[in-house]
Amino acid sequence: MTPDALEVLTAYFTCLRLGEERVPQSALLGLARLASAAARLLGREEIVVVPDAAVAIALMEERLQALGLLAMRWEKHQLAWLKEGRELHTCLASLVSDIQSETAAWMLESEE
């Protein structure tokens, strides 16, 4: 996982737990870019500019919920972090990898 991807994912969870004022601006911009990409994947090309972190989070949640991934996948990785003592960045990297794999499979299915 790239440092940018880790920063974006960390920003997402920080926004959820602490609010966007606690997240570095660069991470929020990355989050907004990711949300724009998610909007394009959803066929919502009219959403090109993401005005703030709240919209970015809403778009990301919409995409992840559409795939049924966030709750199911994060629970597994959260257990690895909290109970098995794995480092948080390792758990987040595994979560992103799972999401990327599921997204790729979903995109292949939608093309068929």
N, C-alpha and C positions, 0 to 999 in steps of 0.2 A: 504494500500500500504506500502511496506517495505521501509525503508530509502534508501536501495540500488536501488530500482526501481525508487524512486523519484530522486535520484542523477543521474541515467542514463538518465531519461527523461529530467531533467534540463540540463544535458550536451548536449543532442541533440539540444535543442532549443538555448542554448548558442553558440554552434558551428555554427548553422545556422545564428545567428544574429551578433556574435562578432568574430568568428574564433576560431579555436581549441587552440590557444596559451592562451586563457583566461579561459580554462577549467582545473580543477585539473586532474592530471595524473590518479588518482584512478577512476575518473568518465569516462575518456576515455577508460580505461581498461574494465570497466563495459559495456560501449557502444560497444566495440569490441566483448565482449562475447555475448551480445544480438544480434549483427549483425550475428555472427556465428550461433547462434540458428535460426535466421531468414533464413539464407542460407540453413540450413538443412531442415527447413519447406518447402522451395521452391524446394527441391530436388537437391540442389547444394552442395552436400556433399564434393565435391572437394575443396570448400572454407572452410578450417578449420582455418587457420591462417589469421587474419585480420591485415595487416601491419600498418595501421594508421587510424586516425579518419575520414579522407575523405572517405576511403573505407567503414568504419563502417557506416557512414551517408548514403552513396549511397545504401548500402544493406538495411538499415532500411527504406529508402524512397521507395525502390523498393517493399519491403514487404507491407508497408502501402498503397502505391498507388495501388498495386495489389488488395488489399481489398477495395479500394475506401474510406479510412477512414480519412486520416489526415486532408485534407481541410474541409471536411464536419463536422467532429467531433470537430476539434479545434475551428472552428468558433463559435459553440454553447458555448463552455466553455470559449472562449475568451470574449464573450459578458457578460457572468456571472461574469467574473473577472473585466472587464473594466466598465460595466454599472451598474451591481447589487452590486458591491463592495465586492464580495466574495474573500476570500484569494486565492492567486495564487496556493499554495500547494494543496488546496482543489479542485481547478479547474483541476490541473494536475492529481490528484488522480482520479477524475471522468473521465477524458479523458482516462487514463490507464485502468480503469474498463470497459469503453465502448469498447476499443480496444480488451481487453481480451475476453469480451463476444462475440464480432463479430468474433474474431479469432477462438474461440471454436466452434461457429456455423459453420464457414467456414470449419473447420477441420472435423466436423461430416458429412457435406454435401459431402466432398471430399472422405470420406470413404465409402459412400453409393453407 
